Amino acid sequence: MIKISDYGIGNIQAFLNVYKRLGISADVARSVDDIESATHLVLPGVGAFDQAMALFNDSGLREGIEKRVFEERIPIIGICVGMQMLATSSEEGNMSGLGWIPGQVRTFSSNIASKNLPMPHMGWNSINKRTNTLLLKDFEETPSFYFLHSFYYECDDVDDVLATAEYGHNFHCIVGRNNIFGIQCHPEKSHSSGYQLLKNFAEI
């Protein structure tokens, strides 16, 4: 069963609704015991990086999730700020990230000011697939997703970049290493594209 990590931040119900519509079993994980029955894990997140990291570290879920992900190799996907938490650090805050996919979270502001682009990056945008990852199975080369963010992920290793998007400059919007994935878009707001991506994740 897919378990959606509830550490006090993130739109949990939206993901439960999507998986119900897809006919895929999903539930909320609020404890280490809940994590034990997961076949897949979703790490959602909204708001500020430091707040998300502090809540996650204090939730009691981290140790159980790391055991399942690194020792038992079950798939996990970080979404929006949940993706940014996978990085080593963020320009938005002072706390360390999880470092599961080494990289830094950067601000768009210095890159888009001269191009008169609004902050945050909000709305539909196409992505460019870099690999044939199972996460993007059955997608065309440039599918569109809904974005809402002011910071972006910059992987240390380009082999971890599964897809990119353009907003003032090229940025890493989907990342992955082994059984760990991260997506910057909001799949729960991306209609058929988002539903297909979440379905693909459930089948990995």
N, C-alpha and C positions, 0 to 999 in steps of 0.2 A: 504494500500500500504506500502511496505517496503521502509523506508527512510534511506539512507546512509549518516551519518553525515560528512559534509565537514567543518573542522575547520582549513584547511590549511596544512594537512599532511595525507598521506595515499594514497593507490592506488585505488581511487574511481572508475575509469573506469573499472578496472578489475572485480569488484563486479557487476557493472551494466551489463557487458558482460555475466557474469555467470548467473545472474537472467534472462536476455533476452533469453539465451540458454535454460533455464529451463521453459520458458513461464510464469514467475512470474513477476508481475508488481513491478518495483522498480524505485526510483528516488533519486536525491540528496537533502539533507536538508542543507540549508545555513542560515536559519533564524528560529526564533521561530514560525512564521506562517507556514513554511514548516513542522515543527515538529508536528503541530496540526493535520495534516491529516494522520499521520503515524499510521499504525496498528502494525508495528514492527520497531525497530531501530537497525542499524548496526553502531558500533563505531570502525572504523579501526585505525591503527596507525603504524608508522615505525619510526626508528631513536631513539633518546635519550628520556628518561623518562621526564626529566625536560622541554625539549622543547615541547614535546607533551602536558604536563599538562598546560604549560603557554599559548600555542596557544588555547587549549580548554577553559581555563578559560577566555581568552580574546575574544573568538569568539561570546559571547552572547547566545550560545546554551545551556549552562549548566543548567540554571534555568528552561528553557522550557523542557529539557529532564528529569530533576529530577521530575518535576511535572507530566509528562506523565508516567514515570516509577514507581514512588512511590505512587502517588495518583490514577492514572488510571490503573496501573499495566500492561501496555503493555510490551511485551518482548523486551529485548535489549541484544545484544551480542557484547562483546569487542573482537577484533581480534589482535593477536600479541601484539604490544605495547598497543593497545586498551584494551586488557585483563589486562596487567600489571597496567594500569591506575585505574582499579577497586580496587586495593590493597590500604592499608593504607599508605605505604611508599615504597621506593626503595633504595637499596644500590647504585644504579647508580647515584642518584641525591639527592638534598636537599629539593625539594618541596614535599608537602603532596599529596598523591593520593586521589582518590575519596572516598575510604573507604566503598564502597558499598558491597564488599565481603571482610571482614577483613582478612588481611594477609600482608606479606612482600614479596618484590621482591628481590631475592638473586642472587649473581653472581656465575657462574659455576667455576670460575678460581681456587679457593682453593680446590675444590672437584675433579677436573679432572687432575691437574698438575702431580700427582704421577702416573697416569694411561696412560700417553702419548696420551691423546685424544686432538684433535685440538679444538681451539676456533675460531669462534663460533661453536655451534652445528648446523650443516648444512647438509641437505639431508633428505632422507626418514627414518622414524622410526615408529615402531609399537607402539600402545598404548594399555593399559589394562583398560577395562571398569570396574568401581567399582559399578555402579548402572544401573538400567534400565531406565535412563532418556530418554525422548522423543527426545532429541537432537541426541541420538545415536540409534534411532529406525532403525531396519532392518540392523544393522551392525553385523558382526561376533565379537567374543570376543576380537580379537587383530587386528583391521584394521590398515593400514599404512597411514601416512600423511607426508607432506613435512614441515620441520622445518628450521628456520634460526634465531638463537637468542643466546645471551651470558648470559642472565639473565632468571631466572625462578620464578614462583609464588609459594609461600609457604603459604597455607591457615592456619588461626588460628584454624578453626574448620574443622575436617576431614569430617564432614557431607557435607561440601561444595565441596568436591573433587569428581568429576564425572568420571575422568579417569587419569591415570598416564602413564609416559613413563620412559625409562631408558637411562641415558647418564652419565656414571661415577657413578651415584646413581639414585635412584628413585625420580622423581619430579612430581609435579601436573601440568598436561598439559591441562585439561579441568575442569573448576570450574562452580558452579552454586548455586544460592540461590533464591528460589521463581521464579520470572520472569527475573532474571538477570543471564547471562551466559558469560563465557570467554573461549576462546580457544587460545593456544599458537601457534599452527600450522598455516600455510598459506592455507586455504581451496581453494583459487583461483588458487593455484599451485599444488593442490593435486588430480587433475583429478577426477575420478568418486567418490572417497571417499569424497573429498571436496565438490563436487556438491551435493552429498546425504546429507551431514551435513547441508549445507545452505538450501536445500529443507526442511529438517526436521525442521529447525528453523522457516521457513516461515509457517509451519503448526502447530506450538505451539499456 
